[in-house]
């Protein structure tokens, strides 16, 4: 027998604004890393999530100081998720060129930019 627990968050105004900032920072980091990954791949370099995290950390203090307002895990996990997406894409390409439909009705393919929905 499976038992499920339903947990609801009821954040106050301060917590809600923090959640919005953290998710926006994670979305920015993912999109930045996706662009950097594509540039490196087109330049025939082998990009990795560790390399991208180091590059972003080097630029963070000068160009993106607002990233320090939220936890570092938001940025790190976004780039780790991108690396997992590319590993999944490469595994799909290597296995065979099968057209797999995702949960939104589209075909699985190259990782795309994240949007606010």
Residue pairs with C-beta under 8 A, 6 or more apart in sequence:
11 19
18 70
21 69
21 70
22 70
22 71
22 74
23 74
24 116
25 66
25 67
25 69
25 70
25 74
25 75
26 74
26 75
26 77
26 78
27 78
27 114
27 115
27 116
28 64
28 67
29 56
29 67
29 74
29 75
29 78
29 79
30 78
30 79
30 81
30 82
30 113
30 114
31 113
31 114
32 56
33 49
33 52
33 56
33 78
33 79
33 82
34 82
34 111
34 112
34 113
36 47
36 52
36 55
37 47
37 52
37 82
37 86
40 46
40 47
41 47
48 83
49 79
49 80
49 82
49 83
52 79
52 82
52 83
53 75
53 76
53 79
56 64
56 75
56 79
60 67
60 68
60 75
61 68
67 75
82 111
85 111
86 111
89 108
89 109
89 110
89 111
92 98
92 100
92 108
99 107
99 108
100 107
100 108
101 107
101 108
102 108
